[in-house]
């Protein structure tokens, strides 16, 4: 295992408590809660899921993260400022806030859901790394909120302002950040924000502003950064940014939003207007190559990242239904009869899935490859919720468009 891969394990196992949620989609960046987290109730009710505290915030899509006894949120205020806030995890008391001018408008056809900040920050326990809409990356001291450094890519490098803003969520290792910003995937120094390398660059106005967030995995024994640009899926060497393999991914208007999902030496993804795809990454002499094993043009992804449980893919599709796919055959094992919102953020524990749709309905689902089984559901009575869930210990963190609610299992 490489030094960088070992550093990732160190970050997840020693520097930060097991019950923290330090980045988008959790400790392992795939919606899996920590193995030592409190077990979920067998049935969700308003009697066993109680509101612990809540705070009012301006709008934002950015998910909350939890570290060092604090909860961190990002918001767009008055259509002008972006604000990062830190709250005490137990009480909800505000500890600090930091703001900057940075708001922008997205294209008219995407504006119905707002032009609010999208990227979810990440922390290594010392520094908070935050993506601002106008392609600005900021590093803040975790204790005080004081700015350590800032990189404004359109200003410093004359890169085009991304049409949809900074959407990709940072991935950290010991000394660096990996994120799609400034028209490409970048490896960035934690110490000062300097760019080490760039990959999969695309400066086309509507295609350079990538949505997908990178993930690190070992495929065919090779440590790599998996990333999906607006048009291309690929595996990138962390050391030098060289592409180990790439393949085009079909999508309407480049709506490749989901992160790549590794399953062994295979990669699953699903796109808006393209369908669902599984690629096999194989060795060919000294090189790796991607071969499409199957695609389902009728089963499209949208914004809901899938989860993998016992080798099966559980996906909330553009059709607003849940689906279970067998990656070995490409067959859809089942699809739910009912629809469940336009978007669902999903987290898993053992054979259970918690899914929060944008209407604020929390679904408790059994991960069963034979049939869709909804165990229980609760309407949380919140404004729309487009941010990803965070689950830490016996706490559930829900960032809705008007604030943050923290619930506890009873």
Steps between C-alpha positions, in 0.01 A plus 500: 500500500631847415589766753200710393261207535634431848450867580132472414464208738681698767263793459194281528622286788723707728485877457121523515248334734302208363171687535606798285371571148784699350414515131229454240326160536688409817825343624549273199328734252242242397210550740614223737469600865788408730488140619498619863202733452190449712254253346194655343155426643320214327213734423516879464241701692478851635528343846846354440647773278494825696611848402801592717554852368460713189632826359380730224730549202489652155467267202756242394540156343825433686478214749592541867817337625587407858843501667670588828170551685383750240257511206592705193261644242527718190232735368430774247366813667311782329622372161831673571698329773608146574522420870660211688376442854617275783256381768548310822396143427318450832318831538482665157671812636677694224876497555619704203416608147704615201367658181609632162342650188442211265144437385400452134201399286475166322346468149128572469403138436662393828398804703165373626674328792720798580856620450629405841837363607537132406838351592522320836812589703747250645728505802809316618440600863710816477383686190163538327516507118203678340400543136329830413264533203726730297771234478670609821666252738551623857686343794377594849639423844265244655507658847465867414372526143798720412593484133831326432506539123273552200523404133280691254548313172316736261690794648844339534504275194236662277299176488137549397242539773320164522142519378365305797756615753746293702309172547760225560573415866866475615674169566792512746814299564786574737644804322270571206147567372347349186205685350357612165552876486652747255385293195676179608569244770776644716739374764542791739738555791329527837775729622447790260246401233759462226412271209725195463340370179185526287318226307195456276491872423207646307453873450180488296258740668225244560722197547790620712297540819504139618247374754636165612715456811814282485552177692820309573521125443739221412399354163700210354740552789571860398424792734306762303265796516170412334331800347224583254515824304206631297590259222765254620551237770856418596758372746782745579836428664523699826875547462509682167148548362548262208187325376521125553183453295208708373168436329227733374169501689185607319283763671258775404673841525791328672286419806748248642418577861548174689838395639665189355406195707768228512391136540818295506682576176184636338350849501129583501349834409170640378433826318213733420395434142754220458401200711681263734842354419744244633864505387759230554851630563751247369876477459647508152876459525614806696176689458143496632198516273127549553252271325127556518339181634142619476281806485132563563388809312159496670629518856648846539672658796442856613648638823453208741828315561455119518607269781638147468394233752605134472603551140168651386448859386215700654420804288241776517448591135387794295157329488477566878484127576742276689671220308717203588753397235716191470835622362593149385212479252389860455147395589268713710390263775215725605364853474271658758141549396481839668697816435697667779597854408740638242808444717600270786819502705573149623705362788529135600559288806521122457193410288312824566478821298394842623391718211396864533317643201480868414150523650642429845368144519738257670466145368623187680560229239615140524778424253343186357588386146169312469256788547468865601420508872412830663521435874380842618501868413478834677412843365753725671288809427793700364538728200651327192815298576752471214809449717637157583422341835763470770471220759735491799455265793140545612458834320345590165593836341255642245591817310184641342472818298417716801717350770652201674313243710678252725309188610590223746396138517315422821 
